[in-house]
Every structure is written in C-alpha cells, then in structure tokens.
C-alpha cells in the first residue's frame, strides 16, 4: 500500500520553507492539501517521485485544483 506525502510552502513563523503531511491514498492527499493550503501550489509525492503538481484556483467556496 502506497503512502503519499503532500508538500507545500510553509506559512509558519519558525523559518520553515516547506510543510509536509502524509496521506494513505491520492483522494485523501487532495483533501488534506485542500484543507491546509488556502492558495498557491502543492506537490504530491509517492516516495521520492513527484506524482502531481497542484495549483489551487478559484475563489472562496468554488476552489479547484489545476493539475500539472
């Protein structure tokens, strides 16, 4: 079973450059990214391989991911 990692720019005040969270599957990875990233870009990794680059689009309640 694969474990996915979502990485995105950190917004904390502790000097982090990136934040990352684990997810058990791609569906959950997208949900986790949507909850934790209000705008901007994120990447989903399967081990060392980047499987998707995401850019959050839209406004307010009508957001969606542009996958590249």
N, C-alpha and C positions, 0 to 999 in steps of 0.2 A: 504494500500500500504506500503510495506516494505521500509525502508531506510537502506542502508548498510554503514559501516564505514571501511575504509582501514587504517591499521596501519603499520608502517614500521620504522626502525631506523632513527632517525633524523641525518642530516649532518650539521646542523647549528652550529654557534659558541656561542649560548646563553645557552648552558648546557642542551638542551633538550635531553631526552633519546629516545623519540618516537615522530613521527609526525602522524597525522591522518587527513583524509579527508572523507567527506560524499559523497555518490553516491545514485541515485534513484533506481538503479537496478544492477544486477550482471554484465551484459555486460559493463555498464558504469564503475563499480568498477574495472574491469580488465583493461579498457582503462586508467583510472586515475592512477592505480598502474603502468602500463607500462610507462606512461609519466613521472611520478615522481620518479621512482626507476630505476636507471641505472643498478644496480646489487644487489644481495642479496635476502633477504626474506621479505615477507609481509604477513599479515593476513587480511582476510575479516570477519567482524562481522555483525551479524543481531541482534541488541540489545546487550545483554550480551553474546550471543552464538557465538563462533568462527565457521564459516561455511566452511572455507578453509584456509590452509596454503600454500603459494606460494613461489617458489624459481625460480628466473629468471635464465634461461640458454641460451646458445648460444652466439654469438658474433655479434657486430655491428648491421647490418640490419636484421639479421636472428635470433632474440631472440624469446624465447617461455617460457611459464610458466610450471614448474613441480608442479602439484597439489598434496598435501599430506594431 
